[in-house]
Amino acid sequence: MAVQQVIVRDTTTNLPKELAPNTTSAGASDAGKLVALNASGVLDSTLFPAGLGTASQVFPTSENLTAAALVNVYNNAGTPTARNANATDATKPAIGFVQAAVTSPANATVYFPGQLVSGVSGLTPGAPVYLSASTPGGVSSTAPSTAGNLVQQVGYALTPTSFVFSPSWMFIKG
C-alpha cells in the first residue's frame, strides 16, 4: 500500500502542497517531518530513539540472507558481520534474525531476542523451535540428531508460521 499523501502549507510559497510522510528516519536530517505507518502497519524502528522500540542493530553481511533467517554475528577482520546461523557448525549459533531478505554484500537489520519471527512454516503451536541443521538460517520443529551438530532451541511456536525468538540453551550433539 502506498503512503497516503497529506496537504501542507509550503513555508516558502505559502501555497498548499502535497507531501508523503516518512515511513523511516535517516536521523537528525528528518527532524520535524511527518511520519506514517510502514507497509506492515507499524512504526518503523528507525523512528524511535536509541533504546526504545525494537531491539535491533544494522550489520554488513557476508552472505545472502532470506526473510526470517536466523543469523550469527561474527568478527570478520575486526568488523561485526551477519551471516546465516547454522546447526552444522558450532561456531554459528543464532543470536538474532532478519525480517527482510538481504542480498550480500549489503547491510541487514538484525533483531534480537523477545521478538516475533514470522514467515516460517511447519511449526506446531506451543512446541519448541530449533535452529535447522538442513537449511542455513532456517528453523525446525525437530532438534538436530547428527553427532557434532549444534542443538539450539531458539523459541516456541505461536502459530504454524511464527515463533517468539528466545534462544535458551544449546549443546553439541554427541
Secondary structure as GFF3:
##gff-version 3
##sequence-region A 1 174
A	DSSP	beta_strand	6	9	.	.	.	ID=ss1
A	DSSP	beta_strand	16	19	.	.	.	ID=ss2
A	DSSP	three_ten_helix	28	30	.	.	.	ID=ss3
A	DSSP	three_ten_helix	45	47	.	.	.	ID=ss4
A	DSSP	beta_strand	56	60	.	.	.	ID=ss5
A	DSSP	beta_strand	70	76	.	.	.	ID=ss6
A	DSSP	beta_strand	79	84	.	.	.	ID=ss7
A	DSSP	beta_strand	96	97	.	.	.	ID=ss8
A	DSSP	beta_strand	107	111	.	.	.	ID=ss9
A	DSSP	beta_strand	115	118	.	.	.	ID=ss10
A	DSSP	beta_strand	128	131	.	.	.	ID=ss11
A	DSSP	beta_strand	139	140	.	.	.	ID=ss12
A	DSSP	beta_strand	150	159	.	.	.	ID=ss13
A	DSSP	beta_strand	162	172	.	.	.	ID=ss14
###
